[in-house]
C-alpha cells in the first residue's frame, strides 16, 4: 500500500513508521453511519482493482493510526495499529 493519486477529498497525510510509506486520508463520509467508530478513510494502493474500494476505514491520530484491515467470522472489524510519523493536517476549506 502507498500514496495514491485518486484519493478523494484528502484532509491529511502521514508516513507509516515501519515501511516509510506515505498515505493520505479523508473523512469517512459513508451514509448510514457505516463504521462510525472509524472517522477516516486511509487511501491504499490496492484500490479500485478487482472491485476493491481503494480505502481502509481508520482512526488517524497524531502518532498512531488504527486501520480496519479485514473482518472476522462474526463480521466485526479486524484492526491493525500503525505507528506513524510526519502527520500533517491539510488546510481544507
N, C-alpha and C positions, 0 to 999 in steps of 0.2 A: 504494500500500500504506500502511496506517496501523494505529493501535491498534484492537483488536477486543474485543468483549465475550465471544466464545466461546472464548477462549484456554483450553487445557486444562492444569491444574496449573502455572501460571506460577511460575518461580523468580527472575525478574528482569525488568528493563526497561532500555531505552536510547533515546536520541534520535539519529537519523541526522543527521550534520552538514550535508550539502548541502541537504536539503529541510526539515529540522526536524521530521520525523515521528517519533512515539513508537511503539516496538514492544515487546511483551512476548515473552519466550522461556521455553521449558520444556526439560526433559531429553529427549533422544532415547530414547524407551522402546520403539523398534521391536524386534520379535523377530528372531532370527537375525542379530543384529549388522548390520542394514541401515544403510549409510552410517556405519560405525563411526568413521571419521575426523572425523565431524561430530557432536559430543556434544550438540548442542542443536537445537531446532526454534524458528524465529522465526515468529510468527503474523502473517499478512499479510491485507490486505483483499480480495484476490482470491479468498478462500477459500470453500469449500463451495458454490460456484456452478458448475453445469455439470460436476460431477464432480471439481473441484479439491480438493486435500487441505486447503487453508486454512493451510498452513505451508510453510516452506522449511527444509531442513537447513542447519545453520550451526555455526560455532565462534565463540562470542562471547567476546571478551576485554574488558579494561577500556577500551581506546581504539580498538579495531578489531573488526569482525565479518567473517568470511569466509562468504558466503552462496552456497549452490548455487542457481543460477537456471535451469539447463537441463542438458541432456546433449548431448554431441557425437555425431557419426555412429558412434563406437565404443562408445557407452554410458557414457563417462566424464563426470564432473561438470564443468560449466562454472561457475567460481567468480568472484564479484564481491567485491572488498574494499571494505567500507564503513567510513569513518571515523565514529566515534561519540562522543557526549558524554553526560554525566549518567547514566552506567552505574550501576545500582543492583541489588544482590542482595537479594531478599526474604528475610525471616526465615520459613523453612518448617519445619514440624515433620515 
